């Protein structure tokens, strides 16, 4: 089955499984798991940060960042459809007493910085104190333009805000922008990167930032039940991913472009958008249902409207998908 529903569906490769089976382990809560320590150090170095923290998920990583940057009664500014606001169970509000101030995303995945500025609360006890600006990269597959990030950093510096990046697909963005990970990350106080999406690891994310920030985040990790013991077994998958699966993300982007072209030919370019490893298909419900049924007959799984390419989709799979699209009759 060719599965385009998400890049979270990747399976660890034979070599990754071997690395996991052979990983030296210890008690990570005591800081004694050498593989976890190596993963944290490696991720931090790749992004030019002082320290890293291995956690179970991107949701937990973002939650720890928000809890560390903000106190109860504080506020963070975030996109209306951002993962940290809409798809993480309201954890920052429920567990941290942190108020979100959501704003609409622009078409390019950015927030209007003038709107951000106008929503920073004055120093008045009637209002929650604005402490943090949170961006998402990529958003719907769109990589944020690096000059925009620099402008947002300057705004944060002017108003004394911390700056966090939900970088679930951070390396997809770096490749799309043809920029070194350190250069993309250096404007942010903290960055969360997922290992379990296009990088192909079975579980986990890494939160990176200053040594002091990570020290506080580690305390929060323990508090929310995220302390793991011999976690090197799964951390080894993430370490393998960072060392072997970053550059190959460009193949996923090429595959997405090829499939988008086939969809545009069949349905018209107005119905298709593509960015990095994602294709969005805007068809009416009846047509999409017929297309999905047709693709299922060819052992291809899709969701509406997002199709996501990943390392388990081969060149041969892409050819099969394109042929199936071409053969479709509504």
FINULO-705534 format. One record per residue (C-alpha): x, y, z; residue number from 0; chain; residue in three letters. Coordinates in steps of 0.05 Angstrom, whole numbers, plus 5000, padded with zeros to 4 digits. Example, Ala and Ser with C-alpha at 12.3 -4.5 7.8 and 13.67 -1.06 7.14 Angstrom:
BEGIN
<site px="5246" py="4910" pz="5156" pos="0" unit="A" code="ALA"/>
<site px="5273" py="4979" pz="5143" pos="1" unit="A" code="SER"/>
END
This chain:
BEGIN
<site px="5000" py="5000" pz="5000" pos="0" unit="A" code="UNK"/>
<site px="5026" py="5069" pz="4981" pos="1" unit="A" code="UNK"/>
<site px="5005" py="5115" pz="5037" pos="2" unit="A" code="UNK"/>
<site px="5003" py="5191" pz="5026" pos="3" unit="A" code="UNK"/>
<site px="4960" py="5208" pz="5087" pos="4" unit="A" code="UNK"/>
<site px="5019" py="5235" pz="5127" pos="5" unit="A" code="UNK"/>
<site px="5095" py="5231" pz="5133" pos="6" unit="A" code="UNK"/>
<site px="5084" py="5206" pz="5205" pos="7" unit="A" code="UNK"/>
<site px="5069" py="5138" pz="5174" pos="8" unit="A" code="UNK"/>
<site px="5142" py="5123" pz="5156" pos="9" unit="A" code="UNK"/>
<site px="5172" py="5057" pz="5180" pos="10" unit="A" code="UNK"/>
<site px="5242" py="5052" pz="5208" pos="11" unit="A" code="UNK"/>
<site px="5290" py="5023" pz="5157" pos="12" unit="A" code="UNK"/>
<site px="5330" py="4959" pz="5168" pos="13" unit="A" code="UNK"/>
<site px="5393" py="5000" pz="5182" pos="14" unit="A" code="UNK"/>
<site px="5355" py="5045" pz="5231" pos="15" unit="A" code="UNK"/>
<site px="5327" py="4984" pz="5267" pos="16" unit="A" code="UNK"/>
<site px="5398" py="4956" pz="5272" pos="17" unit="A" code="UNK"/>
<site px="5423" py="5021" pz="5303" pos="18" unit="A" code="UNK"/>
<site px="5366" py="5020" pz="5353" pos="19" unit="A" code="UNK"/>
<site px="5379" py="4947" pz="5372" pos="20" unit="A" code="UNK"/>
<site px="5453" py="4961" pz="5384" pos="21" unit="A" code="UNK"/>
<site px="5446" py="5028" pz="5420" pos="22" unit="A" code="UNK"/>
<site px="5480" py="5035" pz="5487" pos="23" unit="A" code="UNK"/>
<site px="5429" py="5056" pz="5540" pos="24" unit="A" code="UNK"/>
<site px="5424" py="5082" pz="5611" pos="25" unit="A" code="UNK"/>
<site px="5375" py="5118" pz="5655" pos="26" unit="A" code="UNK"/>
<site px="5359" py="5183" pz="5619" pos="27" unit="A" code="UNK"/>
<site px="5324" py="5214" pz="5680" pos="28" unit="A" code="UNK"/>
<site px="5393" py="5210" pz="5713" pos="29" unit="A" code="UNK"/>
<site px="5424" py="5238" pz="5650" pos="30" unit="A" code="UNK"/>
<site px="5460" py="5172" pz="5640" pos="31" unit="A" code="UNK"/>
<site px="5434" py="5148" pz="5573" pos="32" unit="A" code="UNK"/>
<site px="5493" py="5158" pz="5525" pos="33" unit="A" code="UNK"/>
<site px="5451" py="5153" pz="5462" pos="34" unit="A" code="UNK"/>
<site px="5400" py="5204" pz="5486" pos="35" unit="A" code="UNK"/>
<site px="5456" py="5250" pz="5506" pos="36" unit="A" code="UNK"/>
<site px="5488" py="5243" pz="5438" pos="37" unit="A" code="UNK"/>
<site px="5422" py="5256" pz="5403" pos="38" unit="A" code="UNK"/>
<site px="5410" py="5319" pz="5444" pos="39" unit="A" code="UNK"/>
<site px="5481" py="5344" pz="5431" pos="40" unit="A" code="UNK"/>
<site px="5477" py="5328" pz="5357" pos="41" unit="A" code="UNK"/>
<site px="5411" py="5363" pz="5346" pos="42" unit="A" code="UNK"/>
<site px="5433" py="5425" pz="5385" pos="43" unit="A" code="UNK"/>
<site px="5498" py="5429" pz="5345" pos="44" unit="A" code="UNK"/>
<site px="5462" py="5422" pz="5279" pos="45" unit="A" code="UNK"/>
<site px="5417" py="5482" pz="5297" pos="46" unit="A" code="UNK"/>
<site px="5472" py="5522" pz="5330" pos="47" unit="A" code="UNK"/>
<site px="5442" py="5519" pz="5399" pos="48" unit="A" code="UNK"/>
<site px="5474" py="5505" pz="5467" pos="49" unit="A" code="UNK"/>
<site px="5432" py="5446" pz="5488" pos="50" unit="A" code="UNK"/>
<site px="5376" py="5398" pz="5469" pos="51" unit="A" code="UNK"/>
<site px="5322" py="5357" pz="5503" pos="52" unit="A" code="UNK"/>
<site px="5294" py="5292" pz="5475" pos="53" unit="A" code="UNK"/>
<site px="5219" py="5285" pz="5485" pos="54" unit="A" code="UNK"/>
<site px="5164" py="5237" pz="5465" pos="55" unit="A" code="UNK"/>
<site px="5129" py="5280" pz="5413" pos="56" unit="A" code="UNK"/>
<site px="5125" py="5348" pz="5379" pos="57" unit="A" code="UNK"/>
<site px="5065" py="5364" pz="5421" pos="58" unit="A" code="UNK"/>
<site px="5105" py="5353" pz="5485" pos="59" unit="A" code="UNK"/>
<site px="5164" py="5392" pz="5457" pos="60" unit="A" code="UNK"/>
<site px="5121" py="5453" pz="5440" pos="61" unit="A" code="UNK"/>
<site px="5085" py="5448" pz="5507" pos="62" unit="A" code="UNK"/>
<site px="5152" py="5449" pz="5545" pos="63" unit="A" code="UNK"/>
<site px="5174" py="5509" pz="5505" pos="64" unit="A" code="UNK"/>
<site px="5111" py="5547" pz="5522" pos="65" unit="A" code="UNK"/>
<site px="5114" py="5528" pz="5596" pos="66" unit="A" code="UNK"/>
<site px="5187" py="5550" pz="5599" pos="67" unit="A" code="UNK"/>
<site px="5178" py="5616" pz="5562" pos="68" unit="A" code="UNK"/>
<site px="5113" py="5637" pz="5596" pos="69" unit="A" code="UNK"/>
<site px="5084" py="5639" pz="5666" pos="70" unit="A" code="UNK"/>
<site px="5012" py="5630" pz="5687" pos="71" unit="A" code="UNK"/>
<site px="4970" py="5689" pz="5662" pos="72" unit="A" code="UNK"/>
<site px="5019" py="5705" pz="5606" pos="73" unit="A" code="UNK"/>
<site px="5001" py="5705" pz="5533" pos="74" unit="A" code="UNK"/>
<site px="5032" py="5680" pz="5469" pos="75" unit="A" code="UNK"/>
<site px="5017" py="5703" pz="5398" pos="76" unit="A" code="UNK"/>
<site px="5005" py="5646" pz="5348" pos="77" unit="A" code="UNK"/>
<site px="4972" py="5630" pz="5282" pos="78" unit="A" code="UNK"/>
<site px="4898" py="5614" pz="5282" pos="79" unit="A" code="UNK"/>
<site px="4910" py="5546" pz="5249" pos="80" unit="A" code="UNK"/>
<site px="4979" py="5533" pz="5280" pos="81" unit="A" code="UNK"/>
<site px="4991" py="5464" pz="5309" pos="82" unit="A" code="UNK"/>
<site px="5010" py="5492" pz="5378" pos="83" unit="A" code="UNK"/>
<site px="4943" py="5528" pz="5383" pos="84" unit="A" code="UNK"/>
<site px="4893" py="5483" pz="5347" pos="85" unit="A" code="UNK"/>
<site px="4919" py="5412" pz="5348" pos="86" unit="A" code="UNK"/>
<site px="4955" py="5402" pz="5415" pos="87" unit="A" code="UNK"/>
<site px="4896" py="5394" pz="5461" pos="88" unit="A" code="UNK"/>
<site px="4899" py="5464" pz="5491" pos="89" unit="A" code="UNK"/>
<site px="4957" py="5441" pz="5534" pos="90" unit="A" code="UNK"/>
<site px="4988" py="5509" pz="5544" pos="91" unit="A" code="UNK"/>
<site px="4922" py="5537" pz="5571" pos="92" unit="A" code="UNK"/>
<site px="4901" py="5475" pz="5610" pos="93" unit="A" code="UNK"/>
<site px="4968" py="5458" pz="5642" pos="94" unit="A" code="UNK"/>
<site px="5004" py="5526" pz="5641" pos="95" unit="A" code="UNK"/>
<site px="4949" py="5577" pz="5647" pos="96" unit="A" code="UNK"/>
<site px="4977" py="5610" pz="5584" pos="97" unit="A" code="UNK"/>
<site px="4930" py="5650" pz="5542" pos="98" unit="A" code="UNK"/>
<site px="4936" py="5644" pz="5466" pos="99" unit="A" code="UNK"/>
<site px="4925" py="5704" pz="5421" pos="100" unit="A" code="UNK"/>
<site px="4912" py="5673" pz="5353" pos="101" unit="A" code="UNK"/>
<site px="4919" py="5712" pz="5288" pos="102" unit="A" code="UNK"/>
<site px="4903" py="5692" pz="5217" pos="103" unit="A" code="UNK"/>
<site px="4960" py="5665" pz="5176" pos="104" unit="A" code="UNK"/>
<site px="4979" py="5700" pz="5111" pos="105" unit="A" code="UNK"/>
<site px="4978" py="5657" pz="5048" pos="106" unit="A" code="UNK"/>
<site px="5054" py="5646" pz="5053" pos="107" unit="A" code="UNK"/>
<site px="5049" py="5616" pz="5123" pos="108" unit="A" code="UNK"/>
<site px="5071" py="5679" pz="5159" pos="109" unit="A" code="UNK"/>
<site px="5035" py="5725" pz="5208" pos="110" unit="A" code="UNK"/>
<site px="5025" py="5798" pz="5190" pos="111" unit="A" code="UNK"/>
<site px="5077" py="5832" pz="5234" pos="112" unit="A" code="UNK"/>
<site px="5035" py="5895" pz="5238" pos="113" unit="A" code="UNK"/>
<site px="4979" py="5853" pz="5267" pos="114" unit="A" code="UNK"/>
<site px="5028" py="5820" pz="5314" pos="115" unit="A" code="UNK"/>
<site px="5052" py="5888" pz="5337" pos="116" unit="A" code="UNK"/>
<site px="4981" py="5914" pz="5348" pos="117" unit="A" code="UNK"/>
<site px="4964" py="5852" pz="5390" pos="118" unit="A" code="UNK"/>
<site px="5022" py="5859" pz="5438" pos="119" unit="A" code="UNK"/>
<site px="4987" py="5880" pz="5502" pos="120" unit="A" code="UNK"/>
<site px="5007" py="5944" pz="5538" pos="121" unit="A" code="UNK"/>
<site px="5035" py="5941" pz="5609" pos="122" unit="A" code="UNK"/>
<site px="4966" py="5945" pz="5641" pos="123" unit="A" code="UNK"/>
<site px="4938" py="5898" pz="5694" pos="124" unit="A" code="UNK"/>
<site px="4874" py="5890" pz="5653" pos="125" unit="A" code="UNK"/>
<site px="4912" py="5848" pz="5603" pos="126" unit="A" code="UNK"/>
<site px="4951" py="5784" pz="5601" pos="127" unit="A" code="UNK"/>
<site px="5025" py="5800" pz="5590" pos="128" unit="A" code="UNK"/>
<site px="5049" py="5783" pz="5520" pos="129" unit="A" code="UNK"/>
<site px="5112" py="5741" pz="5528" pos="130" unit="A" code="UNK"/>
<site px="5122" py="5700" pz="5466" pos="131" unit="A" code="UNK"/>
<site px="5114" py="5697" pz="5390" pos="132" unit="A" code="UNK"/>
<site px="5107" py="5627" pz="5362" pos="133" unit="A" code="UNK"/>
<site px="5116" py="5612" pz="5288" pos="134" unit="A" code="UNK"/>
<site px="5109" py="5547" pz="5249" pos="135" unit="A" code="UNK"/>
<site px="5157" py="5523" pz="5195" pos="136" unit="A" code="UNK"/>
<site px="5134" py="5493" pz="5150" pos="137" unit="A" code="UNK"/>
<site px="5061" py="5513" pz="5151" pos="138" unit="A" code="UNK"/>
<site px="5018" py="5471" pz="5102" pos="139" unit="A" code="UNK"/>
<site px="5085" py="5453" pz="5072" pos="140" unit="A" code="UNK"/>
<site px="5104" py="5526" pz="5059" pos="141" unit="A" code="UNK"/>
<site px="5173" py="5547" pz="5083" pos="142" unit="A" code="UNK"/>
<site px="5175" py="5615" pz="5117" pos="143" unit="A" code="UNK"/>
<site px="5220" py="5664" pz="5079" pos="144" unit="A" code="UNK"/>
<site px="5284" py="5676" pz="5119" pos="145" unit="A" code="UNK"/>
<site px="5281" py="5753" pz="5112" pos="146" unit="A" code="UNK"/>
<site px="5213" py="5750" pz="5146" pos="147" unit="A" code="UNK"/>
<site px="5242" py="5711" pz="5204" pos="148" unit="A" code="UNK"/>
<site px="5295" py="5765" pz="5214" pos="149" unit="A" code="UNK"/>
<site px="5241" py="5819" pz="5214" pos="150" unit="A" code="UNK"/>
<site px="5200" py="5779" pz="5265" pos="151" unit="A" code="UNK"/>
<site px="5262" py="5771" pz="5309" pos="152" unit="A" code="UNK"/>
<site px="5273" py="5846" pz="5308" pos="153" unit="A" code="UNK"/>
<site px="5201" py="5857" pz="5329" pos="154" unit="A" code="UNK"/>
<site px="5210" py="5808" pz="5387" pos="155" unit="A" code="UNK"/>
<site px="5274" py="5843" pz="5408" pos="156" unit="A" code="UNK"/>
<site px="5240" py="5911" pz="5407" pos="157" unit="A" code="UNK"/>
<site px="5182" py="5888" pz="5450" pos="158" unit="A" code="UNK"/>
<site px="5218" py="5840" pz="5495" pos="159" unit="A" code="UNK"/>
<site px="5185" py="5777" pz="5469" pos="160" unit="A" code="UNK"/>
<site px="5214" py="5707" pz="5467" pos="161" unit="A" code="UNK"/>
<site px="5212" py="5674" pz="5399" pos="162" unit="A" code="UNK"/>
<site px="5195" py="5600" pz="5390" pos="163" unit="A" code="UNK"/>
<site px="5192" py="5558" pz="5326" pos="164" unit="A" code="UNK"/>
<site px="5148" py="5497" pz="5318" pos="165" unit="A" code="UNK"/>
<site px="5196" py="5465" pz="5268" pos="166" unit="A" code="UNK"/>
<site px="5160" py="5399" pz="5259" pos="167" unit="A" code="UNK"/>
<site px="5187" py="5398" pz="5188" pos="168" unit="A" code="UNK"/>
<site px="5245" py="5444" pz="5201" pos="169" unit="A" code="UNK"/>
<site px="5293" py="5408" pz="5155" pos="170" unit="A" code="UNK"/>
<site px="5243" py="5409" pz="5097" pos="171" unit="A" code="UNK"/>
<site px="5242" py="5485" pz="5105" pos="172" unit="A" code="UNK"/>
<site px="5318" py="5489" pz="5107" pos="173" unit="A" code="UNK"/>
<site px="5324" py="5449" pz="5043" pos="174" unit="A" code="UNK"/>
<site px="5269" py="5488" pz="5008" pos="175" unit="A" code="UNK"/>
<site px="5303" py="5554" pz="5026" pos="176" unit="A" code="UNK"/>
<site px="5372" py="5526" pz="5010" pos="177" unit="A" code="UNK"/>
<site px="5397" py="5550" pz="5077" pos="178" unit="A" code="UNK"/>
<site px="5439" py="5518" pz="5131" pos="179" unit="A" code="UNK"/>
<site px="5399" py="5494" pz="5192" pos="180" unit="A" code="UNK"/>
<site px="5441" py="5538" pz="5238" pos="181" unit="A" code="UNK"/>
<site px="5425" py="5600" pz="5196" pos="182" unit="A" code="UNK"/>
<site px="5351" py="5583" pz="5196" pos="183" unit="A" code="UNK"/>
<site px="5349" py="5571" pz="5271" pos="184" unit="A" code="UNK"/>
<site px="5393" py="5626" pz="5298" pos="185" unit="A" code="UNK"/>
<site px="5339" py="5679" pz="5304" pos="186" unit="A" code="UNK"/>
<site px="5296" py="5635" pz="5350" pos="187" unit="A" code="UNK"/>
<site px="5304" py="5627" pz="5424" pos="188" unit="A" code="UNK"/>
<site px="5278" py="5556" pz="5419" pos="189" unit="A" code="UNK"/>
<site px="5263" py="5507" pz="5363" pos="190" unit="A" code="UNK"/>
<site px="5224" py="5442" pz="5365" pos="191" unit="A" code="UNK"/>
<site px="5243" py="5391" pz="5311" pos="192" unit="A" code="UNK"/>
<site px="5205" py="5326" pz="5297" pos="193" unit="A" code="UNK"/>
<site px="5244" py="5262" pz="5283" pos="194" unit="A" code="UNK"/>
<site px="5182" py="5220" pz="5268" pos="195" unit="A" code="UNK"/>
<site px="5158" py="5253" pz="5204" pos="196" unit="A" code="UNK"/>
<site px="5198" py="5257" pz="5140" pos="197" unit="A" code="UNK"/>
<site px="5262" py="5239" pz="5177" pos="198" unit="A" code="UNK"/>
<site px="5234" py="5169" pz="5188" pos="199" unit="A" code="UNK"/>
<site px="5246" py="5156" pz="5262" pos="200" unit="A" code="UNK"/>
<site px="5192" py="5118" pz="5298" pos="201" unit="A" code="UNK"/>
<site px="5182" py="5167" pz="5356" pos="202" unit="A" code="UNK"/>
<site px="5206" py="5231" pz="5386" pos="203" unit="A" code="UNK"/>
<site px="5224" py="5304" pz="5379" pos="204" unit="A" code="UNK"/>
<site px="5281" py="5348" pz="5404" pos="205" unit="A" code="UNK"/>
<site px="5273" py="5417" pz="5435" pos="206" unit="A" code="UNK"/>
<site px="5336" py="5460" pz="5429" pos="207" unit="A" code="UNK"/>
<site px="5355" py="5527" pz="5460" pos="208" unit="A" code="UNK"/>
<site px="5403" py="5557" pz="5511" pos="209" unit="A" code="UNK"/>
<site px="5431" py="5514" pz="5567" pos="210" unit="A" code="UNK"/>
<site px="5389" py="5552" pz="5618" pos="211" unit="A" code="UNK"/>
<site px="5326" py="5545" pz="5576" pos="212" unit="A" code="UNK"/>
<site px="5335" py="5470" pz="5568" pos="213" unit="A" code="UNK"/>
<site px="5350" py="5462" pz="5642" pos="214" unit="A" code="UNK"/>
<site px="5281" py="5492" pz="5658" pos="215" unit="A" code="UNK"/>
<site px="5247" py="5453" pz="5602" pos="216" unit="A" code="UNK"/>
<site px="5277" py="5389" pz="5630" pos="217" unit="A" code="UNK"/>
<site px="5242" py="5404" pz="5697" pos="218" unit="A" code="UNK"/>
<site px="5176" py="5414" pz="5660" pos="219" unit="A" code="UNK"/>
<site px="5187" py="5349" pz="5622" pos="220" unit="A" code="UNK"/>
<site px="5191" py="5311" pz="5687" pos="221" unit="A" code="UNK"/>
<site px="5129" py="5347" pz="5714" pos="222" unit="A" code="UNK"/>
<site px="5085" py="5328" pz="5655" pos="223" unit="A" code="UNK"/>
<site px="5107" py="5255" pz="5658" pos="224" unit="A" code="UNK"/>
<site px="5158" py="5258" pz="5602" pos="225" unit="A" code="UNK"/>
<site px="5217" py="5228" pz="5640" pos="226" unit="A" code="UNK"/>
<site px="5241" py="5166" pz="5603" pos="227" unit="A" code="UNK"/>
<site px="5290" py="5114" pz="5627" pos="228" unit="A" code="UNK"/>
<site px="5329" py="5071" pz="5576" pos="229" unit="A" code="UNK"/>
<site px="5305" py="5116" pz="5520" pos="230" unit="A" code="UNK"/>
<site px="5368" py="5106" pz="5479" pos="231" unit="A" code="UNK"/>
<site px="5334" py="5050" pz="5441" pos="232" unit="A" code="UNK"/>
<site px="5286" py="5099" pz="5409" pos="233" unit="A" code="UNK"/>
<site px="5334" py="5158" pz="5410" pos="234" unit="A" code="UNK"/>
<site px="5381" py="5118" pz="5366" pos="235" unit="A" code="UNK"/>
<site px="5328" py="5120" pz="5311" pos="236" unit="A" code="UNK"/>
<site px="5327" py="5196" pz="5316" pos="237" unit="A" code="UNK"/>
<site px="5403" py="5199" pz="5315" pos="238" unit="A" code="UNK"/>
<site px="5405" py="5155" pz="5254" pos="239" unit="A" code="UNK"/>
<site px="5353" py="5200" pz="5221" pos="240" unit="A" code="UNK"/>
<site px="5393" py="5264" pz="5233" pos="241" unit="A" code="UNK"/>
<site px="5456" py="5232" pz="5205" pos="242" unit="A" code="UNK"/>
<site px="5425" py="5198" pz="5144" pos="243" unit="A" code="UNK"/>
<site px="5357" py="5224" pz="5125" pos="244" unit="A" code="UNK"/>
<site px="5361" py="5300" pz="5123" pos="245" unit="A" code="UNK"/>
<site px="5390" py="5311" pz="5054" pos="246" unit="A" code="UNK"/>
<site px="5345" py="5260" pz="5022" pos="247" unit="A" code="UNK"/>
<site px="5284" py="5302" pz="5040" pos="248" unit="A" code="UNK"/>
<site px="5295" py="5337" pz="4974" pos="249" unit="A" code="UNK"/>
<site px="5271" py="5273" pz="4940" pos="250" unit="A" code="UNK"/>
<site px="5204" py="5281" pz="4975" pos="251" unit="A" code="UNK"/>
<site px="5199" py="5352" pz="4949" pos="252" unit="A" code="UNK"/>
<site px="5213" py="5328" pz="4877" pos="253" unit="A" code="UNK"/>
<site px="5161" py="5273" pz="4884" pos="254" unit="A" code="UNK"/>
<site px="5110" py="5324" pz="4909" pos="255" unit="A" code="UNK"/>
<site px="5125" py="5368" pz="4848" pos="256" unit="A" code="UNK"/>
<site px="5116" py="5309" pz="4801" pos="257" unit="A" code="UNK"/>
<site px="5049" py="5288" pz="4832" pos="258" unit="A" code="UNK"/>
<site px="5025" py="5361" pz="4833" pos="259" unit="A" code="UNK"/>
<site px="5041" py="5367" pz="4759" pos="260" unit="A" code="UNK"/>
<site px="5000" py="5304" pz="4744" pos="261" unit="A" code="UNK"/>
<site px="4942" py="5329" pz="4785" pos="262" unit="A" code="UNK"/>
<site px="4945" py="5398" pz="4751" pos="263" unit="A" code="UNK"/>
<site px="4943" py="5364" pz="4683" pos="264" unit="A" code="UNK"/>
<site px="4883" py="5323" pz="4703" pos="265" unit="A" code="UNK"/>
<site px="4843" py="5373" pz="4745" pos="266" unit="A" code="UNK"/>
<site px="4871" py="5442" pz="4728" pos="267" unit="A" code="UNK"/>
<site px="4925" py="5482" pz="4763" pos="268" unit="A" code="UNK"/>
<site px="4873" py="5522" pz="4802" pos="269" unit="A" code="UNK"/>
<site px="4856" py="5459" pz="4840" pos="270" unit="A" code="UNK"/>
<site px="4927" py="5442" pz="4862" pos="271" unit="A" code="UNK"/>
<site px="4980" py="5474" pz="4906" pos="272" unit="A" code="UNK"/>
<site px="5047" py="5445" pz="4925" pos="273" unit="A" code="UNK"/>
<site px="5102" py="5464" pz="4973" pos="274" unit="A" code="UNK"/>
<site px="5160" py="5422" pz="4999" pos="275" unit="A" code="UNK"/>
<site px="5133" py="5351" pz="5011" pos="276" unit="A" code="UNK"/>
<site px="5059" py="5368" pz="5010" pos="277" unit="A" code="UNK"/>
<site px="5006" py="5372" pz="4956" pos="278" unit="A" code="UNK"/>
<site px="4938" py="5403" pz="4969" pos="279" unit="A" code="UNK"/>
<site px="4881" py="5384" pz="4923" pos="280" unit="A" code="UNK"/>
<site px="4819" py="5427" pz="4922" pos="281" unit="A" code="UNK"/>
<site px="4764" py="5384" pz="4891" pos="282" unit="A" code="UNK"/>
<site px="4690" py="5381" pz="4907" pos="283" unit="A" code="UNK"/>
<site px="4670" py="5325" pz="4954" pos="284" unit="A" code="UNK"/>
<site px="4639" py="5279" pz="4902" pos="285" unit="A" code="UNK"/>
<site px="4698" py="5283" pz="4855" pos="286" unit="A" code="UNK"/>
<site px="4748" py="5272" pz="4910" pos="287" unit="A" code="UNK"/>
<site px="4710" py="5212" pz="4937" pos="288" unit="A" code="UNK"/>
<site px="4710" py="5181" pz="4867" pos="289" unit="A" code="UNK"/>
<site px="4785" py="5195" pz="4860" pos="290" unit="A" code="UNK"/>
<site px="4800" py="5165" pz="4928" pos="291" unit="A" code="UNK"/>
<site px="4761" py="5102" pz="4911" pos="292" unit="A" code="UNK"/>
<site px="4798" py="5097" pz="4845" pos="293" unit="A" code="UNK"/>
<site px="4866" py="5105" pz="4879" pos="294" unit="A" code="UNK"/>
<site px="4847" py="5054" pz="4932" pos="295" unit="A" code="UNK"/>
<site px="4838" py="5003" pz="4876" pos="296" unit="A" code="UNK"/>
<site px="4911" py="5018" pz="4858" pos="297" unit="A" code="UNK"/>
<site px="4933" py="5008" pz="4931" pos="298" unit="A" code="UNK"/>
<site px="4942" py="5082" pz="4943" pos="299" unit="A" code="UNK"/>
<site px="4915" py="5116" pz="5006" pos="300" unit="A" code="UNK"/>
<site px="4901" py="5190" pz="5008" pos="301" unit="A" code="UNK"/>
<site px="4866" py="5240" pz="5053" pos="302" unit="A" code="UNK"/>
<site px="4830" py="5305" pz="5034" pos="303" unit="A" code="UNK"/>
<site px="4859" py="5354" pz="5019" pos="304" unit="A" code="UNK"/>
<site px="4932" py="5341" pz="5038" pos="305" unit="A" code="UNK"/>
<site px="4977" py="5289" pz="5007" pos="306" unit="A" code="UNK"/>
<site px="5045" py="5282" pz="5039" pos="307" unit="A" code="UNK"/>
<site px="5107" py="5251" pz="5009" pos="308" unit="A" code="UNK"/>
<site px="5159" py="5215" pz="5051" pos="309" unit="A" code="UNK"/>
<site px="5217" py="5166" pz="5049" pos="310" unit="A" code="UNK"/>
<site px="5173" py="5104" pz="5042" pos="311" unit="A" code="UNK"/>
<site px="5147" py="5130" pz="4974" pos="312" unit="A" code="UNK"/>
<site px="5196" py="5109" pz="4920" pos="313" unit="A" code="UNK"/>
<site px="5206" py="5132" pz="4849" pos="314" unit="A" code="UNK"/>
<site px="5167" py="5071" pz="4826" pos="315" unit="A" code="UNK"/>
<site px="5110" py="5089" pz="4874" pos="316" unit="A" code="UNK"/>
<site px="5107" py="5159" pz="4845" pos="317" unit="A" code="UNK"/>
<site px="5102" py="5130" pz="4775" pos="318" unit="A" code="UNK"/>
<site px="5044" py="5086" pz="4799" pos="319" unit="A" code="UNK"/>
<site px="5009" py="5146" pz="4830" pos="320" unit="A" code="UNK"/>
<site px="5017" py="5188" pz="4767" pos="321" unit="A" code="UNK"/>
<site px="4991" py="5132" pz="4723" pos="322" unit="A" code="UNK"/>
<site px="4931" py="5122" pz="4768" pos="323" unit="A" code="UNK"/>
<site px="4915" py="5197" pz="4766" pos="324" unit="A" code="UNK"/>
<site px="4920" py="5197" pz="4690" pos="325" unit="A" code="UNK"/>
<site px="4872" py="5138" pz="4686" pos="326" unit="A" code="UNK"/>
<site px="4819" py="5169" pz="4730" pos="327" unit="A" code="UNK"/>
<site px="4752" py="5185" pz="4698" pos="328" unit="A" code="UNK"/>
<site px="4704" py="5224" pz="4742" pos="329" unit="A" code="UNK"/>
END
